[in-house]
Amino acid sequence: MNDIEIINSGKVISRIVTGEWISDILPQLKGYRKVYVIYDKNVSALAGSISEMIEDHYPSVLGGMMGIDASEQKKNLDTVMGICSFLLDNNADRKSLVLGIGGGITTDMTGFAASIYKRGVKFAFVPTTLLAQVDAAIGGKTGVNFHQFKNMLGVIRQPEFTFICPEPLETLPQRDFVSGSAEMLKTFILDNGPQNDRYESACHLLEKIHSTPDGVIKYSTRLLPFIISAAAVKAGVVSRDQFENGERRILNLGHTFAHAIEHLSAEEETGQGIAHGEAVAMGIVLAAKLSAALGIANSHLPERLARDFKRVGLPCECPFPLEEMEKAMSVDKKAEGDKIHFILPQSIGHVVVKDLTAKEAIDLTSGGTVICII
Ligand SMILES: NC(=O)c1ccc[n+]([C@@H]2O[C@H](COP(=O)([O-])OP(=O)(O)OC[C@H]3O[C@@H](n4cnc5c(N)ncnc54)[C@H](O)[C@@H]3O)[C@@H](O)[C@H]2O)c1
């Protein structure tokens, strides 16, 4: 399969490489002095087999392995400092590659640590969740949570490559798979493909996977092209606007609401709560309600989206009164002054950007005449 390239000023700044099997990653690891593997402890078997392959094919290149706990609570500077200490203790340098294996939490922290260690060393990702394959591991946004706020510290710096393969998804818990479906569907709401049918086809397949035992294993061959399409849409947007000065904002569809939902749902002890993708699904329905209240979307759109999300197993009813979300939305990283760029779906495949205060958005969303059917 051809690589998907992320291009900036005519130069390839990152690549998305796809493979049928995990061993297809090997050619990508050639030529580095050392490879350091940072992995989510929940995918230690996968990380172990990649490390063994490195040792077999490139003797003495494996610089070390470090397992981390992938939780929102531990997505913080302490963990990143731990990764930096590991890299320092094992003599990582500018000719090394830091390979992050895991979901979005792992790739965000690995990329951030590699970006600040020695002012930046090379890194690459093997995303092991659907969400990370279609979104988190593409585009170079890396970072950690800070003072209860998601991804408040971070940088934009591109991985050498992101290796996408359906194999790791086979061990993913169902809730995490379904959560990733939200980012895939979000991408197709932004860009429905040349035939204008990607969103509906993806809903159909995700519904089948959701309702079939071992659905991911059974349908992985059919799933891969959708993962690749979603990754390609994101790669295209990032190529045109790496630093989010304009078009890249559309990728935040549903995210202003979602981050507030995640913030409010996070338990103080564990930091766990509503999963990112689940919050994104709720956020997209709220964005559609806001869009309908502004007369941008047809009044049926929020109901349609809610119905589709439910088909694939996503919750889409926000459990918090909207007024409670206003404060959390006001600290959105994307806010400029008191205005936030809201991405509003107009129809499947089309979105518009509208600048509103959190209060305006909440008032309009709750005052809209459209009622979510779920
Ligand atoms: N950088 C970006 O552009 C970007 C975009 C979207 C989301 N994110 C971030 O991504 C994070 C969410 O990512 P995620 O949903 O991938 O979560 P995650 O990394 O927390 O993974 C979800 C859970 O699945 C486990 N897991 C991962 N892969 C597995 C596998 N193959 N088999 C079994 N268990 C596995 C993890 O240990 C974890 O418990 C959030 O922190 C979010 O802020 C970043």
Ligand as a Chemical Component Dictionary entry (heavy atoms), coordinates in Angstrom:
data_LIG
# 
_chem_comp.id                   LIG 
_chem_comp.type                 NON-POLYMER 
_chem_comp.pdbx_formal_charge   0 
_chem_comp.three_letter_code    LIG 
# 
loop_
_chem_comp_atom.comp_id 
_chem_comp_atom.atom_id 
_chem_comp_atom.alt_atom_id 
_chem_comp_atom.type_symbol 
_chem_comp_atom.charge 
_chem_comp_atom.model_Cartn_x 
_chem_comp_atom.model_Cartn_y 
_chem_comp_atom.model_Cartn_z 
_chem_comp_atom.pdbx_ordinal 
LIG N1  N1  N 0  -2.887 14.280 19.644 1  
LIG C1  C1  C 0  -4.068 14.358 19.095 2  
LIG O1  O1  O 0  -4.249 14.940 18.022 3  
LIG C2  C2  C 0  -5.219 13.688 19.788 4  
LIG C3  C3  C 0  -6.431 13.523 19.103 5  
LIG C4  C4  C 0  -7.454 12.833 19.747 6  
LIG C5  C5  C 0  -7.277 12.332 21.020 7  
LIG N2  N2  N 1  -6.086 12.527 21.653 8  
LIG C6  C6  C 0  -5.870 11.999 22.997 9  
LIG O2  O2  O 0  -5.939 10.573 22.932 10 
LIG C7  C7  C 0  -6.334 10.072 24.198 11 
LIG C8  C8  C 0  -7.371 9.014  23.997 12 
LIG O3  O3  O 0  -6.802 8.021  23.200 13 
LIG P1  P1  P 0  -7.316 6.524  23.181 14 
LIG O4  O4  O 0  -8.772 6.469  23.122 15 
LIG O5  O5  O -1 -6.519 5.857  22.136 16 
LIG O6  O6  O 0  -7.013 6.082  24.680 17 
LIG P2  P2  P 0  -5.940 5.310  25.509 18 
LIG O7  O7  O 0  -4.573 5.504  25.072 19 
LIG O8  O8  O 0  -6.266 5.620  26.905 20 
LIG O9  O9  O 0  -6.388 3.797  25.299 21 
LIG C9  C9  C 0  -7.643 3.383  25.787 22 
LIG C10 C10 C 0  -7.508 2.139  26.682 23 
LIG O10 O10 O 0  -7.219 1.028  25.863 24 
LIG C11 C11 C 0  -6.026 0.381  26.303 25 
LIG N3  N3  N 0  -5.439 -0.138 25.073 26 
LIG C12 C12 C 0  -4.868 0.580  24.085 27 
LIG N4  N4  N 0  -4.620 -0.217 23.032 28 
LIG C13 C13 C 0  -5.032 -1.460 23.375 29 
LIG C14 C14 C 0  -5.065 -2.708 22.698 30 
LIG N5  N5  N 0  -4.689 -2.827 21.422 31 
LIG N6  N6  N 0  -5.512 -3.798 23.371 32 
LIG C15 C15 C 0  -5.965 -3.682 24.657 33 
LIG N7  N7  N 0  -6.007 -2.519 25.335 34 
LIG C16 C16 C 0  -5.538 -1.424 24.689 35 
LIG C17 C17 C 0  -5.279 1.437  27.038 36 
LIG O11 O11 O 0  -4.389 0.876  27.980 37 
LIG C18 C18 C 0  -6.402 2.202  27.708 38 
LIG O12 O12 O 0  -6.816 1.528  28.855 39 
LIG C19 C19 C 0  -6.840 11.248 25.003 40 
LIG O13 O13 O 0  -5.901 11.542 26.003 41 
LIG C20 C20 C 0  -6.927 12.377 23.985 42 
LIG O14 O14 O 0  -6.664 13.632 24.556 43 
LIG C21 C21 C 0  -5.064 13.181 21.067 44 
# 
loop_
_chem_comp_bond.comp_id 
_chem_comp_bond.atom_id_1 
_chem_comp_bond.atom_id_2 
_chem_comp_bond.value_order 
_chem_comp_bond.pdbx_ordinal 
LIG N1  C1  SING 1  
LIG C1  O1  DOUB 2  
LIG C1  C2  SING 3  
LIG C2  C3  SING 4  
LIG C2  C21 DOUB 5  
LIG C3  C4  DOUB 6  
LIG C4  C5  SING 7  
LIG C5  N2  DOUB 8  
LIG N2  C6  SING 9  
LIG N2  C21 SING 10 
LIG C6  O2  SING 11 
LIG C6  C20 SING 12 
LIG O2  C7  SING 13 
LIG C7  C8  SING 14 
LIG C7  C19 SING 15 
LIG C8  O3  SING 16 
LIG O3  P1  SING 17 
LIG P1  O4  DOUB 18 
LIG P1  O5  SING 19 
LIG P1  O6  SING 20 
LIG O6  P2  SING 21 
LIG P2  O7  DOUB 22 
LIG P2  O8  SING 23 
LIG P2  O9  SING 24 
LIG O9  C9  SING 25 
LIG C9  C10 SING 26 
LIG C10 O10 SING 27 
LIG C10 C18 SING 28 
LIG O10 C11 SING 29 
LIG C11 N3  SING 30 
LIG C11 C17 SING 31 
LIG N3  C12 SING 32 
LIG N3  C16 SING 33 
LIG C12 N4  DOUB 34 
LIG N4  C13 SING 35 
LIG C13 C14 SING 36 
LIG C13 C16 DOUB 37 
LIG C14 N5  SING 38 
LIG C14 N6  DOUB 39 
LIG N6  C15 SING 40 
LIG C15 N7  DOUB 41 
LIG N7  C16 SING 42 
LIG C17 O11 SING 43 
LIG C17 C18 SING 44 
LIG C18 O12 SING 45 
LIG C19 O13 SING 46 
LIG C19 C20 SING 47 
LIG C20 O14 SING 48 
# 
